[in-house]
Amino acid sequence: MATTPLGRAVAERGKHWLHAADAPAGLLDMGGDTLAGITPDAVRDATIDALNKHLGDHYARRPGIAPLCRAVADKLAEADIAVDADKDVVIAGGPQEARFVALRALAAGKTVFVPQPAPVDSYRAAVDFAGGTLTWFDPASALPDTNGGLLVLPNPNPATGQVVDHATLAHLAQWAVAADMSVIADETAAPLLRPDVALTHMATLPGMAERTLTLGSFAAIPGMGAWQVAWFAGARSLVTPVRDLKQAMTICSPAASQYAALAGVAQTATDVAPQQIERLEAITALLDEAGVPYREPHTFAYVVADVAALGGGDAFAACAAHHGVQVASGSAWGAPNTVRITANAATLGDALPALEAVLADLTPKEAQP
């Protein structure tokens, strides 16, 4: 977006909010990358039943309880990704642990390529700890010249909710094969996808099954976040070192959480999508009314708005905090002129008027509809 005199004036005005007084306590959370919610009754009851049967009284099978590993393998099989449930699937303690152990095991001494935008903090610490070199690149431009290394591909992007289109994904896959790179396909946000949005899995593209480790998560399912259960699966040459590191760190993931995740497998996105899409549309309607552009949401959880004309992501987030709402500035994922706004059901009713006030504060009167 080109900078205009009006845009520069708004940006200067927006800087005021960066130096505003401390934000009030108890901000309404509208900036997370997952949906808040309580554990569904069916999941709670199944977990209690497992504990009553003493299935949580001891360490679980180290890769994960067998039925949960089979459920992951079955889900991958539906996407034409073949893995052995006993040898190629490992249950992890949430998406952050899955990302950390995967990068710590596979990034040692390597150049790690991550397309922007991406959740910077989710990857940087693990790459640094592994002694790797983190390199950001634009997938729409000329790809870096490399021989070997590791490609980390967030898809859907946990920061923006956007799905990588098939053509771009195929181009990246060809690059990975030609450069002999391994790939971590971070698909932990997949449970948030809208039912009408198609996801191409990196591991299904030519030459990628044998070089791809896929990360997934149950934590993104509404109401399942507190149980912190994720998984990784894929090529055995990649699964084995990651599994060994995970088991050296934690032996196994908590049994109670795994039984909760097993019950949560049935709690699919389609169960909550219709109502959640309506909530998200309440936010996009506010943005439409204010003339603020945004990316068409690929998830039913959040929308990423372009607020360059309103002073940028940091200024918008500071103004939102002044009004009692927490949103996420895109500066955290390499897109400083954007913000992420999440449609959390519990806080939406109070957050909408506050967001409307933010838009009114940052939009010059001559530019307001």
Secondary structure, 3 states (H helix, E strand, C coil): CCCCHHHHHHHHHHHHHHCCCCCCCCCEECCCCCCCCCCCHHHHHHHHHHHHCCCCCCCCCCCCCHHHHHHHHHHHHHCCCCCCCCCCEEEECCHHHHHHHHHHHHCCCCEEEEECCCCHHHHHHHHHHHCCEEEEECCCCCCCCCCCCEEEEECCCCCCCCCCCHHHHHHHHHHHHHCCCEEEEECCCHHHECCCCCCCCHHHCCCCHHHEEEEEECCCCCCCHHHCCEEEEECHHHHHHHHHHHHHHHCCCCHHHHHHHHHHCCCCHHHHHHHHHHHHHHHHHHHHHHCCCECCCCECCEEEEECHHHCCHHHHHHHHHHCCEECEEHHHHCCCCEEEEECCHHHHHHHHHHHHHHHHHHCCHHHCC
